[in-house]
Amino acid sequence: MPHPVHGGYHWVCVLNPDRIWTAVKGLLDDAHAYAVRRHENRMRRRCADDGLTTGADL
């Protein structure tokens, strides 16, 4: 469920981690992969806008 205070920051709270850890771990893995893709896309667009070739050029 969304965290009651920090849900706007995409935080969640897990009420019974012992019972649903496999599902939670899968969701965390998916969320991390999504965050990595977003970062890579953002860096690629920033480099293209600045005329750079890679994020390492920043």
N, C-alpha and C positions, 0 to 999 in steps of 0.2 A: 504494500500500500504506500502511497506517497507519504513522505514525512510530514507530520502535521504543521511544523514550523518552517522547515527548509525545503518543502516540496517544489517551490518556485525555482530552486537551484538544481532540480532534478535529483534530489536526494530521496532515498526510500528508507523505510524502517522495516525490519524483519521481526515479526513477533515471536515466531517459533523456529529459530534457525535449525535446531536439532531435527525437527520433523521434515523440513523442506530444503535442506542444504543443497541437495543435488540440483533442484530447480533454481535456487538462488545463484549458485555458482554458474550455471548456464546463462542466466540473465546477466550476471556481472561480466562474464566473458563476452557476450554479445555487445553490451554497453561499451566495454573497453575497445573492442574492435571498431565500433561505430565512431568513438571519439578519435581513434587513431586515423581513420579515413577522413574525418572532418578536418583534422589538423593538417594532414597531408594535402588535401584539396585546397585549404586556405593558403598554405605555403606555396603551392603550385600557382594559384591565382595571383598571389602577391608577387612572386618572381616574374610571372608573365607581365604584370602591370608595370613592374620596375625595369623590365628588360634583362633580368638576370636569368641564368640558366638553371641554377639549383638553389635549394634553401640554404646550402652551405655558403653561398655567396653573400648572404645577409650579414 
